[in-house]
Amino acid sequence: LRDRFVSQTNLELVTSGGDLIFEGAITNYFSRPLAIQGNEQAALNRLTITVQVKYSNRKSPDDDFDNAFTRYADFSANQNLASVELDLIDQICDQLVNDIFNKSVVNW
């Protein structure tokens, strides 16, 4: 998210006293079977990540929000989660960053 703001806006990253403040935490991280085949075996699994983000805009407090953002990526049941987990996390994080960035700059 930091990289996105620095590269796509004219804002600068500061250690304190900024106009925009993001706080967040991962609140959910799980994998579950998604598509069950005729033999009751999963054909696909889904990794889901939810983050809770509190955004404060000191210049425009009406734009503040405190929302949960959830994204997921599917993977074949033939694959071990440990072998694809890092790639899935990268995909999911990219989607989460897009969602958070878009929600925070929608009124610009």
Secondary structure as the mmCIF struct_conf table of DSSP 4:
data_model
#
loop_
_struct_conf.conf_type_id
_struct_conf.id
_struct_conf.beg_label_comp_id
_struct_conf.beg_label_asym_id
_struct_conf.beg_label_seq_id
_struct_conf.end_label_comp_id
_struct_conf.end_label_asym_id
_struct_conf.end_label_seq_id
HELX_RH_AL_P HELX_RH_AL_P1 ARG A 2 GLN A 8
BEND BEND1 THR A 9 ASN A 10
BEND BEND2 THR A 15 GLY A 17
BEND BEND3 ASP A 19 ASP A 19
STRN STRN1 LEU A 20 ILE A 36
TURN_TY1_P TURN_TY1_P1 GLY A 38 ASN A 39
BEND BEND4 GLU A 40 GLU A 40
STRN STRN2 ALA A 42 ASN A 57
BEND BEND5 ARG A 58 LYS A 59
HELX_RH_3T_P HELX_RH_3T_P1 PRO A 61 ASP A 63
STRN STRN3 PHE A 65 SER A 76
TURN_TY1_P TURN_TY1_P2 ALA A 77 ASN A 78
BEND BEND6 GLN A 79 GLN A 79
HELX_RH_AL_P HELX_RH_AL_P2 LEU A 81 VAL A 105
TURN_TY1_P TURN_TY1_P3 VAL A 106 ASN A 107
#
